[in-house]
């Protein structure tokens, strides 16, 4: 079983609350099926696209062994890329700054992007006009980041007001629970 497997009740497929439990190592109820973390990220992103104009996204986790940030999945225009693990350099890293700060960062001028080359390539396209980086926190500790970009200006202004906080908190709790099982 993959270390990034999540459980979903087969009868519960309505939005982000379907990330309700983790796959257990011993026995798995036949009524439940496992989905990987990248798929859960894709479903969360699809849920967010109902309210936000998202064109590209990346899921970043804090690796337990090195404590470095690593991009593990990307999403672009409805298509998910799974099986990705890109260790991100900490030098000139906007993602590291957001993780240290623990607060949502939005930007409406993508040319002013203060991150490094890898972060820019993972998050932005030539037509990106705004982006958000949201820390995924549980128990006051950042376990990862959600980052999204849009070709629309000010697409993520509501994130600073806490619009994605509830979904992000649920997702962070699941990530933390999974990491504790390792």
Secondary structure, DSSP 8 states (H G I E B T S, - for coil): --TTEEEEETT--SSGGG--EE--SS---TTEEEEEHHHHHHHHHHHHTTTS--SEEEEEEE-TTT--EEEEEEEETTEEE-S--EE---TT-HHHHHHHH-S-EEES-GGG--S-HHHHHHH--TT--EEEEEEEEETTEEEEEEEEEESSTTTTHHHHTTTTHHHHHHHHHHHHHHHHH-
